[in-house]
Structures are given as structure tokens and as C-alpha cells.
Amino acid sequence: MKKISVILIIVILLLANLFQFSYNQFAHRLFTDAVPTEAVALEVGKAVIAGAFGRGELDREVIVWENSNNTWTVFAPLPDGLGWSYEIVIRKRDGKILKMHAI
């Protein structure tokens, strides 16, 4: 009887440890931004520009700016430097496109 109790306690401890590990992995995914870096934001922005406005529009310079409200702004300046031709705002947390503007 004592042997079964010890084995049962070991099994319960192993299951608790496994549950804690699984929860930590799940919680890490919950609190990690979908678009965490400037490089990822640039690729997302380029994909949106190519999908919405055509592949040829990727020939111009594309700039990424990190905003204080947990978003990225991806924009392409006009050739004469007098404004922006494309502006895309991407939420860091889930990658949602909050704004897409073309001149």
C-alpha cells in the first residue's frame, strides 16, 4: 500500500510539472507580440503594399517607425520628399492593420 502511495505522489508531481511547463509555453505565446521587431514590421508592410497596390511599388524606399502606442508605421516617401505615398499602421500585439493610406 505504501509503495502505491509513493508512486501516486510521484505521478501527481510529474503531471503538475508537465502542466506548469505547458502553461508557461502558452502564456509566453499570449504575451509575445506578433510583430515584435522592425524587420518583421517591414516585411508585413511590404506584403500589404504589394498585395494592395502591386509588386512594382516595392521599388521605392520603405521606412519603418515604432510608435509609442505599440504600433509600427511603415511608409514610403514620395520621390521628391514632400510627403508619403503609402502609410500602413500595424498593431504589434496581433499584427492587425489599423490604417492603410495611399496618396
Phi and psi in degrees as a GROMACS rama.xvg file:
@    title "Ramachandran Plot"
@    xaxis  label "Phi"
@    yaxis  label "Psi"
@TYPE xy
-65.2638  -36.2202  LYS-2
-64.5233  -40.4386  LYS-3
-66.7069  -38.63  ILE-4
-63.4762  -42.5924  SER-5
-64.9912  -44.6716  VAL-6
-63.3393  -41.6391  ILE-7
-62.5859  -41.9287  LEU-8
-64.3124  -41.8936  ILE-9
-63.0726  -43.3784  ILE-10
-63.197  -42.934  VAL-11
-63.183  -42.7023  ILE-12
-64.3549  -41.1203  LEU-13
-63.8163  -42.2373  LEU-14
-65.5901  -39.5788  LEU-15
-64.1522  -41.266  ALA-16
-63.9319  -42.94  ASN-17
-63.5391  -41.5848  LEU-18
-62.9267  -43.0196  PHE-19
-63.0546  -42.491  GLN-20
-62.7437  -45.2673  PHE-21
-63.371  -41.4433  SER-22
-63.8028  -42.9418  TYR-23
-61.5531  -39.9803  ASN-24
-65.382  -41.7599  GLN-25
-65.8917  -44.3831  PHE-26
-65.2033  -35.963  ALA-27
-61.9397  -41.6956  HIS-28
-66.2925  -32.9376  ARG-29
-67.7685  -35.4474  LEU-30
-102.367  9.20532  PHE-31
-99.7666  131.884  THR-32
-66.4222  143.69  ASP-33
-72.3068  -30.0051  ALA-34
-122.808  77.9855  VAL-35
-81.7194  -24.5807  PRO-36
-125.342  165.591  THR-37
-62.1091  -38.1265  GLU-38
-63.6938  -41.1557  ALA-39
-67.1614  -42.5747  VAL-40
-61.1694  -39.0763  ALA-41
-62.8298  -43.657  LEU-42
-66.4595  -41.194  GLU-43
-62.9858  -45.3977  VAL-44
-61.0464  -43.44  GLY-45
-63.2655  -39.1378  LYS-46
-64.293  -40.1154  ALA-47
-66.9948  -44.0243  VAL-48
-61.327  -46.2122  ILE-49
-64.0478  -40.9886  ALA-50
-70.3988  -38.6724  GLY-51
-87.2522  -35.5537  ALA-52
-120.105  -5.12257  PHE-53
107.366  152.515  GLY-54
-62.9262  -35.6842  ARG-55
-62.6995  -20.8273  GLY-56
-74.0464  -10.538  GLU-57
-81.0578  -3.49123  LEU-58
-70.2464  -24.5641  ASP-59
-85.7287  165.439  ARG-60
-64.4185  138.618  GLU-61
-121.675  131.847  VAL-62
-118.835  143.644  ILE-63
-117.2  135.771  VAL-64
-129.916  131.329  TRP-65
-88.8879  126.104  GLU-66
-95.5026  161.085  ASN-67
-75.1177  -13.8459  SER-68
-98.9098  33.3439  ASN-69
59.2009  42.6  ASN-70
-132.943  163.316  THR-71
-114.23  142.185  TRP-72
-113.929  124.159  THR-73
-110.328  124.406  VAL-74
-142.122  156.312  PHE-75
-121.719  122.284  ALA-76
-74.3412  153.221  PRO-77
-68.2016  153.628  LEU-78
-57.9462  -32.2612  PRO-79
-86.1214  -2.03193  ASP-80
76.1256  16.0914  GLY-81
-97.1885  13.8874  LEU-82
161.546  -161.638  GLY-83
-118.275  141.407  TRP-84
-91.2287  -33.4554  SER-85
-135.648  143.761  TYR-86
-142.561  123.252  GLU-87
-129.053  128.021  ILE-88
-108.946  124.628  VAL-89
-119.644  128.147  ILE-90
-76.4045  131.412  ARG-91
-63.4306  -43.6957  LYS-92
-58.226  -46.9906  ARG-93
-128.712  0.973934  ASP-94
78.8805  11.0774  GLY-95
-67.5501  136.871  LYS-96
-82.268  111.151  ILE-97
-87.5295  -28.2215  LEU-98
-152.188  137.442  LYS-99
-138.253  118.286  MET-100
-134.434  133.928  HIS-101
-129.761  141.052  ALA-102
